[in-house]
């Protein structure tokens, strides 16, 4: 097994922007709006926020602690801190496999972003009605060759960044991409606020209707909270291993959680006014952002400029997500094999491309044509569902058990307090959440989804 010198972030800003970018990217801008639309709006949003605070943040802190203490990525971190237990190493591999699957279909979504960037330059919406603009995404989704082409091109961009390492690659680009994304998001939100459907959008997002909430929606809200914080993927363990001892983990975790939730809500409030103003359905699925925003851009002056800039920035957001996922694969390959960073990058990227092809062809059904008939969802939606609604919650559950019960309490408390000098009440309250509240809530939600218990009566 090769020994590679461990890189570290140059400072707090680079770490925060890189870690926030891993979640805020496609998780908040692409996935959150359509998941909220499919799961009842306000009730889903409320649960998402509660799960973020009471489940996501405590586990987020724990995974950073785990990574910084071990100074290793997921697989070897669990092994090192459990006295080389092979059983806990499996949890590290679960993190890696989950990241691998998510990266495969994220790159397909990112390919759509690349496609829409070129389409914007070509003024694809010129002279088209709102319905015609929406229909273009359906055509793109069903175009196999185009989707595979953009998948490959986007992966090559990721390879170029990851090749450069932590400081010159991930951190450098995160410092450029994230501030630009925030500015564009705020500007588009301000314009959406002037649309006639804004008040209806506010009601949809902030007025909970618990009659629309299903057991699956509760599990999806938990999965969304974990998704937008990158919990259960090995990203935080990997990024935590690049942290300096002086960094304040609890403060950084809370700051990133606030940023992530803020961008998620802003994204919804940017998209839903368009949905309601033009009479679309909020249950638009994975294509929602691609079907709604071009309709808005077509109504604006200088639409070619605004549309192109937005999709370039969405591309930046996608990159901050995918480079973090690819880094998980690369870092674990480097630590568990004799491969160099460049070799690991190419191997991980090749595997991602192979797994990404079925998702790229899901709309055309040229590969696995009977998949949806047999499994109830197309290949793309299947990968999306099992990772966010099952693999990530299970990984988060096992992480809480490991941090709360396997790691030595003194070590956990020491890492929590390092860099922040937290008083004993705060440390003990966090540890209580990780040991008892987080596992119990996750178990209850999983049992509810499997039908073993019924907690629907609580909100009927």
N, C-alpha and C positions, 0 to 999 in steps of 0.2 A: 504493500500500500504506500503510495507516494506521500511525502510530507511537503505540503505547500505552505509558504509563509502566509499568515492570515492577514488580509487587508482590513482596514478600519475606515469608518467615515471620517472626513476631515473635521466635522463639527456637528452641532445640533441641527442647524438649518438643513444641511444635506440629508441627514437621517430623517427628519420630519417630512420633508418634501418627497423623498423617495418612498417612505412608508405610507404617507397619505396618498401618494400617487398610485400605489399598488391597489388601493381600495377605491379611491375616488374615480379612477379611470372609467372603465366600462361598467363596474359594479353600480356606481351611482348614476352615471349619465345614460347608460343604455338599459341596464337590467331593472333598476328600481322603478322607473315610471311605468313600464308595462306590467311588472309584477303587482304593483299597487292597483293598476287598472283591472287586472284579472282577479284580484282577491278582495274586492269590496271597498277600495278607497280608504276613507278615514279610519275605519277600524283596523285595517292592516297597518296603516301608517303609525297609529298609536301603539300597536303591539311591537312594531319594528323599533320604535324609539325606546319602549320599555325594555325590550330584549337587548338593545344596544347598551343601555346603562347597566342593567343588572346581570347580564350574561356576557355580552361581548367584551366590555371593558375589563372586567376581572380576568377573563381568560386571556385577553390581549396582553395585559400586564404579565401574567404568568408565563406566556410563551416567550416574551422578551427576556424575562428573568432566566428562563431555561436556556436560551441561546447565549446570553452574555456569560452566564456561569460556566457553561460547557465549552464555550469558544469553538463550537462545532455546529454543523447543520443538523437537520432533524434526525436522520437515522442514527448518527453517532452521538448526538446530544442525549437522546433517550437512553442509549446503551451506556454511555459514560456515567450518567447521573443515577443509574439503577444498578451500579456495580456489574456492568457487562451482561445484564439480563437479556437473553435472546428474545424473550416475549415482548418486552417493551420496545425493542428495535423494530418489531412489526408495526407499531404505531407510527414510527418514523417513516416506514415505507408506505403506510396508508396516506400520510401527508404528501409524499412524493407522487404516488399514483393519482391522488385527487388533483394535485396541481397539473400533472401531465394531461389528464382528461380535460380539465377546464381550459388549459392553454390551447389544446387542439381545436376546440370550437370558438374560443375567443379570437384566435387568429382568422377564423372564417368571418366573424363579425367585423374584425378590423379590416379584412379584405373588402367588405361592403363599404367601409368608411373610405378606403382608397378609391374604390369605384365611384362613390358619390363626389369625391373631390374632383376627379376628372370630369364627371357629369356636370358639376357646377361650372367648371371652366368652359364647357361646351354649351352652357345655358340650356340644359335639358328641359327645364320647366317653361320655357318661353312659349306663349300662346296656348298652353294647356290648362284645362280646368283642374280644380282641386282633386276630383276623382281620377283624372288621367295621371296626375302627378303621383298619387297614392299607388296606382296600379303598376307603376314602373318597378317598384320594389318586388312585387309578385313575379314580374318577369325576370328580374335579377336573381331572385332566390331559386328560380327554376332553370337557371343557365349554368350547366355543369362546367364547361370549359372556362368561362369567365371567372367563376368562383375559385376554381383550382389555381388559375393564373394569379389572382390577387392573394390567395393564401400563400403561395410560394414567394411572391414578391415581399409580402409583409414579414414573413419569417426571415428573409435575407436581411431586412432592415434590423431586426432584433439581433441577428447574429453579429452584425457590425458593432452594435452597442455593447453586447455582453463580452465580446472579444477583448474590449478595452478594460475590463475589470470593474471594480467597485467605484473607485474615486473618479477615474477618467471616463467611465462609461455610465453607470447607473446614476451616480450622484451628480455628475456634470449635467446630464440631460434633464434630470428631474428639476434642477434649479432653474432651467430655462422654460421647460414645458408647463409646469404647474402654475406659476404666476400668470402666464399668458392665458391659460385656460380659465382661471378665476375671473379675470377682467372681461373676457368674452361672455362668460356665463352670466355675469351681473348685468352686462349691457343688454343681452337678449331677454333676460327676465324683466328688465325695466320696460322693454317694448311690449312683451306679452301682457304686462299689467294694464296696457291701454286697450286691449282687445275686449269686445263685448262679453266674451265667455269667461273673463277672469274671475268674476264673483262666483260663478258656478264652479269654477275650478277650485277656488278657495274652500267652498262648501264640500266639494268632493274629497279634498285632501284632509281637511281639518275637522269635519263633522262626522264622527263615527256612527255607523249604522251596523250594530252587532248582529242584526238579522241576516246580513250578507256574509257574515263570518262563518266559515266552515272549518272542520278540524284540519283539513289540508292547508287552509289559509294560515292557520296558527303555526303549523310546521314551516310553511313558506316564509312567514314573518321572522321566525327564528333563523332560518337559513339565510334570509336577506341580511339580518343583523350581523351574522357571522361573515357573510360574503363581503359586505361593505367595510369590514374591518380586517379582512384577510385572515380570519381565525380558522385554524384547522387545516391549513395548507402547507405549513412548514415555512412560509414566507417570514413570519415574525421571528421564528427561531433562527433562521438564516440571517435576517437583518439584525437581530439582537446580538448575534455572534460578532458582528462588525462594530458594535457599540463600544465606546470608551467607558471605563469604570465610573467616571465622574458624571455620566449622564443621568438625569432624573427620569426614571422610567415611568412612574405614576403620572407625573405632570405631562410628559410627552404623549402617553396613552390617552389621557383625557382630551388633550388638545387635538389629537388626530381624530378621535371619535366625534368631537364637536364639528370639526371640518368636514368629516365624512357625512354626518347626518345633515349638516347645512347644505352641502352640495346636492345630496339626494332630494331633499325637499325643494330646493331651488330648481332642480331639473324637472321635477313633477310640475311645479308652478310655471315653468317655461313652456312645457308641452301641452298640458291640459287646457289652458285658455284657447289654444289653436284647435284642439279636439272639439271643444264645446262650441266655439265660434262658428265652425264649419259643419257642425252636425255629425262628426265622426263618432265612432264608438271608442271608449277608453280601453276596451278589451282588445287592443290591437296586436298583442303578442310581440315576439322579438323584433318585428319590423316597425314598431310604433314610432321610434325616433326618426327613422328614415322616411316614414310616410307622412309625418306631421310637419316637421320643421321646413322641408322644402316648400310646402304650401305657404307657410309664413314668409319665407324668403322671397317667393315669387311676387308677393304683394308690396315688397319694400323697394324704395329707390336704391340704385346700385346693387341690385340683387346678386349679380354675378360676383361682386367683391365680398359681400356679407356671407353669402352661401359658401364660397370657396374658403374664406378665412375660418368660418365655423368648422367645416369638415376637416380642415388642416389641424385645427386645435383639438377636435375630437380624435383625430389620428394621434396627436400627442398624448391625449389621455389614454388611448388604447395602448400606446407604447409603454406608459408608466405601469400599466397593469401587466402586460405580457412580459416585459423584461424582468419583473419580480418573480413571475411564475417560472420563466426559463432559468433564472438564477438559482431557484430551488433545485431544479434538475441538475444543472451544471455543478453547483456546489457539492451536492451529495455524490455525484459521479466522481468528482475530483477526490473526495475524502474516502470513498469506499473502493476506489480502483487506482491504477497507476496512470490514468489519463491526465494530460495537461488541461488547462482551461480551454484552449482552442479545440483540442480533440473532444473534450466533453461537450462543448458548445455545438459542434457539428453533429455528434451522435444524438444528443437530446433533440436537436432541431429536425434531424431526419426522422426520428421516431414520432415527433409531433406532426410532421407533414403527413406521414403515413396514416396516423390516427385521424388527422384533420380531414382527409379526403372524403370519408363517408359523410361527415357533417356538411362538407362543401357540396356534395351531391344529393343531400337529403331532399331538396326541393324538386329536383328533376327525377328522383327515384330511379336513376340509372344503376345504382348499386343498392343491393338489398331492397328490391321493389316491394316486398311483402312485409318489411319491417314494421310499418305503422299498423297494418292489419293484425299482426301477431302481438306487438308490444303496446299498442294503443297510442303511441306517439312516434313521430319520425325520429331518425337517428340523432339529429341535432337536439331536438327537444328532450330526448331520452337522456343524453349526456348531461344536458343542462339541469334536468330534474334530479337525477340520482346523485349528482355531486353536491348541489346546494341543499337538497331536502333530506338526504340520507348520509352521504359520506362525511360532509363537514360537521353536522351535528354529532355524529358518532365519534369523529376525531376530537371534537371539542369536549365531549363527555369524558373520553379517555384521558385527555390532557388535564382536565380538572382533577381527575382521580390521581394522576401521576404527580402533579404539582402539589396537591393537597395532602396526599397520603404516602407517596413513595419517597419523594425528596425529603431530606431532613428539614424539620421545621426551622431550626436555627439558620440553616443555609438560605432558605427561602426568605426569611425575615431580614437577614443581612443584605441580600441582594435587593430586596424591595426598598430598604432604607438607604442604600448606597446612592449618594448624590442628591438626596432630598431630605435626609434627617427627619423622616416621618415619626410622629409619636406612636407609642405602642397601641393606642386605641385604633388608629387608622390601619396599622399593619394587621392587627387582630381582626378588625372588621372585614378587611379584604380577604384574609385567609379563611374566615368563616364563610364568606360568599363562595369562595372557590371550593371549599370542602363540602359544603352542605347545600346551599341555595342553588348554585349553578347545576350541579349534577341532578338534583331532584327535579328542577324545572325541565331540563332537557329530557330526562327519563319519562316524565309525565307526558310531554308533548309527543315523544316517539310512541309511547304506549297508546295514546289517543289516536294517532294516525293508523296504528296497526289494528285498532278496534278492540283492544284488550280492556280499555276503560272508556268511560264516556263523561267528558267534562263540559259538554255542550250546555248542560242545564245551568251552568254558572252564568251564562250570558243570554239565556232565553227569557 
